[in-house]
Amino acid sequence: MPRPLRIAIGGIHIESSTFSPHLSSADDFEVTRGGALLARYDWLSPARPWAIDVEWIPLVHARALPGGAVEPATYQAWATELVEKLAAAGPLDGMLLDIHGAMSVVGLDDAEGELVTAVRSAIGPEPFVSAAMDLHGNVSKVLFDACDLLTCYRTAPHVDVWETRERAARNLVEALRRRQRPHKALVHVPILLPGEMTSTREEPARGLYARIPEVEARDGIVDAAIWIGFAWADQPRCQGAVVVTGTDADATAEAAREIGGHFWEAREEFAFVAPTGTMDECLDTALAAVADPARRPFFISDSGDNPGAGGADDVTFALERMLARPELRDGSRRAVFASLVDPEAVAQIADQPLGAPVRVTVGGRIDSRDPGPLPLDGILEAVADDPDGGRCASVRVGGVSVLVTSRRMQYRLLSSYARLGIAVDQVDLVVVKIGYLEPELFDAAGDWRLALTPGGVDQDLLRLPYQNVLRPMFPLDRDFTADLTVVTG
């Protein structure tokens, strides 16, 4: 009877903006090891039929909310731990690399390329490596060469995260059981777009990703994946990519060429998933719209400081513009601002009695761009502990509840608002540091605008000071012909 396959699991998962002043440290990460790491994967408990007779070996997995670049010592500690545990694991058949694909580390241009190189140094060339990634990650030539299988999410907002990780693991097991190293093909597509222009709810991304099942049904194809890439890192690897893997070399190369061509041909069709404007323009629209109950609550995305893409989460620009509106200052309209990270401010006010008047300065401590730290003079209306944001407080200024957190977080779930006593369907306006609305907010919204606000993840890419991305690159450049060369392996 053949011995069970031995497959290691580990990785570092973060999306990092090099345009954000925030630095991601060990404190920002949730780290799992041992049985807790294996428990993350529901296809192991109980084991799916394809996962039986596999010895799954947990290494270390570190995951954080998107942020700024990772401190070198933080990255190196986990990379070293991965390598040491791989070296101690004994002979391996494969590794599941559970990563995001857009991690930036201070001093590195290709963090995942460095990581997979370290993995290969520990396990050697023979074991198969399968990478599960976010479609907003990047596929460098180094990463492509070192992996045998690569796949990524097929939805944005991402509702297939765990399905993708299971697919990456299943593809790995099946390839090992075939005892055939997969053929693979890569096409880089010189397109750099924010996720808010590439939601799979809308065309052309919806149709582009809808091609994948038909491609995968072809003889000789195992997996087809499309990476939009990550727009908020100034690195040569940041661009669109298509990777196809399979059992037939010609079929994989042809499929990658075909999908890459469709991606490039659709470049001018990509548009923001909601109407856009300046913060003031969006406020004008919202405050007029909420006279119609059907358009309440009206959401505005403070998109330039979205912590879900790497923003610092403490730019005060949007809040300052809100508080300049008389109908919000005098309470004629009810609004929520979610949120600002400021543990110092929370510590100053959180132990006071609810209903007490408070004066506190918030925000601008990480990303100090104008208007910088903002004084609030209001009422402490709620304090709560949040699993993401730590201790949080709500300060009522006129008609605006300003939510302040102890840790960076994204207010994407209605339960997070409810902890502070807020039912979003009872307010007129919600301004939230987010890009496209995550599913619960999307369903709750009576209407929605995407404000093109300043921050480390500015949606207007032409305002960002790129120095290192490859050129020409759409939409930074428009009058050029793409080189859609197929790279095989």
Salt bridges, closest charged atoms under 4 A:
GLU15 OE2 - HIS100 NE2 3.37
ASP28 OD2 - HIS22 NE2 3.93
ASP42 OD1 - ARG48 NH2 3.66
GLU55 OE1 - ARG6 NE 2.97
GLU81 OE2 - ARG33 NE 2.66
GLU81 OE2 - LYS85 NZ 2.84
ASP93 OD2 - ARG3 NH1 2.85
ASP98 OD2 - ARG40 NH1 3.16
ASP98 OD2 - HIS61 NE2 3.66
ASP98 OD1 - ARG165 NE 3.07
ASP110 OD1 - ARG237 NH1 3.38
GLU112 OE1 - ARG237 NH1 2.73
GLU126 OE1 - ARG181 NH2 3.91
ASP134 OD2 - HIS100 NE2 3.19
ASP134 OD1 - HIS136 ND1 3.34
ASP134 OD2 - HIS158 NE2 3.28
ASP145 OD2 - LYS141 NZ 2.72
ASP148 OD2 - ARG120 NH2 2.86
ASP148 OD1 - ARG181 NH1 2.53
GLU166 OE2 - ARG48 NE 3.12
GLU203 OE2 - ARG206 NE 3.31
GLU214 OE1 - ARG218 NH2 2.97
GLU216 OE2 - ARG154 NH2 2.39
ASP223 OD2 - ARG154 NH2 3.22
ASP223 OD2 - ARG167 NE 3.20
GLU254 OE1 - ARG257 NH1 2.95
GLU258 OE2 - ARG218 NH2 2.94
GLU265 OE1 - HIS262 ND1 3.96
GLU268 OE1 - ARG478 NH1 2.93
ASP280 OD1 - ARG321 NE 3.20
ASP280 OD1 - ARG325 NH2 3.46
ASP284 OD1 - ARG325 NH1 2.74
ASP302 OD2 - LYS433 NZ 2.66
ASP305 OD2 - LYS433 NZ 2.88
GLU320 OE1 - ARG321 NH1 3.10
ASP342 OD2 - ARG365 NE 2.73
GLU344 OE1 - ARG365 NH1 3.24
ASP351 OD1 - ARG391 NH1 2.91
ASP367 OD1 - ARG369 NE 2.85
ASP377 OD2 - ARG359 NE 3.29
GLU381 OE1 - ARG396 NH1 3.27
ASP386 OD2 - ARG419 NH1 3.08
ASP428 OD1 - ARG296 NE 3.40
ASP428 OD1 - ARG333 NH1 3.55
ASP447 OD2 - ARG295 NH2 2.62
ASP447 OD1 - ARG449 NH1 3.25
ASP458 OD1 - ARG463 NH2 2.86
ASP460 OD2 - ARG463 NE 3.87
ASP477 OD2 - ARG471 NE 2.67
